[in-house]
């Protein structure tokens, strides 16, 4: 996953941090007798998801991976090279 930079972007981090704060608020509110604060924490969690998605749509999300092949011919060539490399290792 790290090769594709999964989650390593401003949109993902912002959405997660906002949601984490919401989980904290809701968690503390469950210890305290405050149902209103529990719902506020849950609302913050939803806002975190919305903000993350909005930032992703604005171009701050995951960029297309450079590891993705562009055509069927490139995919076939890559598979063939991988098979040949495996056979060379097995023969050694």
C-alpha positions as CSV (number, residue, x, y, z in Angstrom):
1,X,0.0,0.0,0.0
2,X,2.8,2.4,0.7
3,X,3.9,2.2,-3.0
4,X,0.5,3.7,-3.9
5,X,0.7,6.3,-1.1
6,X,-2.6,5.0,0.3
7,X,-3.9,7.6,2.8
8,X,-0.8,9.8,2.7
9,X,-2.4,13.0,1.6
10,X,-3.9,16.1,3.2
11,X,-7.5,15.1,2.6
12,X,-7.1,11.7,4.4
13,X,-5.2,13.2,7.4
14,X,-7.6,16.0,7.9
15,X,-10.7,13.8,7.7
16,X,-9.1,11.3,10.2
17,X,-8.0,14.0,12.6
18,X,-11.5,15.6,12.7
19,X,-13.1,12.2,13.1
20,X,-10.6,11.3,15.9
21,X,-11.7,14.5,17.7
22,X,-15.3,13.5,17.3
23,X,-14.6,10.0,18.7
24,X,-12.9,11.7,21.7
25,X,-15.8,14.0,22.3
26,X,-18.3,11.2,22.0
27,X,-16.2,9.0,24.3
28,X,-15.9,11.6,27.0
29,X,-19.6,12.4,26.7
30,X,-20.5,8.7,27.3
31,X,-18.7,8.8,30.7
32,X,-20.4,12.1,31.6
33,X,-24.2,12.0,31.6
34,X,-24.5,14.1,28.5
35,X,-26.5,12.6,25.6
36,X,-26.4,15.9,23.7
37,X,-22.6,15.8,23.8
38,X,-22.6,12.3,22.5
39,X,-24.7,13.4,19.5
40,X,-22.4,16.4,19.0
41,X,-19.4,14.0,18.9
42,X,-21.1,11.8,16.4
43,X,-21.9,14.9,14.3
44,X,-18.2,15.8,14.3
45,X,-17.3,12.3,13.1
46,X,-19.7,12.8,10.1
47,X,-18.3,16.2,9.4
48,X,-14.8,14.7,9.3
49,X,-15.9,12.3,6.6
50,X,-17.5,15.1,4.6
51,X,-14.5,17.3,4.9
52,X,-12.1,14.5,3.9
53,X,-14.3,13.7,0.8
54,X,-14.6,17.4,-0.1
55,X,-10.9,17.9,0.1
56,X,-10.3,14.8,-2.0
57,X,-12.6,16.1,-4.6
58,X,-10.9,19.4,-4.6
59,X,-7.6,17.7,-5.6
60,X,-6.0,17.2,-2.2
61,X,-6.7,13.5,-2.2
62,X,-4.8,10.5,-3.5
63,X,-3.0,11.1,-6.8
64,X,-3.0,8.4,-9.5
65,X,-0.4,5.8,-8.8
66,X,2.7,5.8,-11.0
67,X,2.7,2.0,-10.7
68,X,-0.5,1.6,-12.7
69,X,0.1,0.4,-16.3
70,X,-1.4,2.5,-19.0
71,X,-2.3,-0.2,-21.6
72,X,-3.0,-3.9,-22.0
73,X,0.3,-4.2,-23.9
74,X,2.3,-2.8,-20.9
75,X,0.4,-5.1,-18.5
76,X,1.3,-8.1,-20.7
77,X,4.9,-7.0,-21.0
78,X,5.2,-6.6,-17.2
79,X,3.6,-10.0,-16.6
80,X,6.0,-11.6,-19.0
81,X,9.0,-9.9,-17.4
82,X,7.9,-11.0,-14.0
83,X,7.5,-14.6,-15.2
84,X,11.0,-14.5,-16.8
85,X,12.5,-13.1,-13.6
86,X,10.9,-15.8,-11.5
87,X,12.2,-18.5,-13.9
88,X,15.7,-17.0,-13.8
89,X,15.6,-17.1,-10.0
90,X,14.4,-20.7,-10.0
91,X,17.0,-21.8,-12.5
92,X,19.8,-20.2,-10.4
